[in-house]
Amino acid sequence: MDLEVRWGQRRSIPDEPPTGRVVALRDSVAGGCTIVETESGHTIRFPNACDFCLSNDLRSLSVDASQEAEALVPILLAGTVLAAVLSLGRRCVLHASAIHDNGWTLAIVGGSGQGKSTLAALFCAAGAELVSDDLLRVESQNRQVRCYTGMPQVRLRPKAAALASRAPATTRANTADGRVSLTVASAPGPTLSLDAVLVPTPSRTEPLSVRRLTKKDALVALLAYPRVVGWQTIEPVRDHFAVCAAVAESVPIYEGTIPWGPPFPPQLVPSLLDQLRDQNP
């Protein structure tokens, strides 16, 4: 899907939703956006910050932003906005990061603050390649599940910024939302076979443990983590369910208790890989 993006106007963005039929709604206090269907396409509004105006054919995007929010536009565009465009185009997008290690691709699925990017950075520091960070497009055809490579950047929260000194990044930069961006080695693309999925639970007290979920529990876990939430229309929800069901049927899904830092145990990544691969059929 090709998407042309261009700047629109610098202007104040209202707090209330734009005029039209609301198709997705998330509490603005939680940093979410509202997606509204209009005569010309869709408007994706981040209250008091940005409007992303999407054409009916999903191929053209115009960005209006307040002066204070302009620096956030690339971050929003590469995250929630891209996920919304893909979802409106009937693609499944998980709230996940993914890495590729010696021909084996692992998705790390979870909500905000659940350790996806931190684990991806730890894997990259240990020699893995990044598939995608925080947004993972997944498709299934004939029981074959594949995921799409994204930008070779991983964004870390301030508490995990010390990982920047360990990951073999070619570029390190502070981002407009107060994180550290690392440019790391990218996995070969554009798509890769998805071999396993991990749903991590960080813990400062428990040892490393991994267990494989039943297909039913795996489906429930995947359904909990779409990249865009608050849909008020059925199509994206139905598409997400269909692909997650296919993934749960074909790909091993694991829950993992992950010893959390900083500091992180030096053998965390190889031990985690060993446990995942030992349980892989």
Secondary structure, DSSP 8 states (H G I E B T S, - for coil): ---EEEEEEE----SS--SSEEEEE--GGGT--EEEEETTEEEEEETTTEEEEEETTS-EEEEEE-GGGGGGHHHHIIIIIHHHHHHHTT-EEESEEEEEETTEEEEEE--TTSSHHHHHHHHHHTT-EEEESS-EEEEEETTEEEEE---SEEEE-GGGGGGGGTS--SEEEE-TTS-EEEE--B-S-SEEE--EEEEEEEESSS--EEEE--HHHHHHHHHT-BSS--B-SHHHHHHHHHHHHHHHHHS-EEEEEEE--SS--TTHHHHHHHHHHHH--
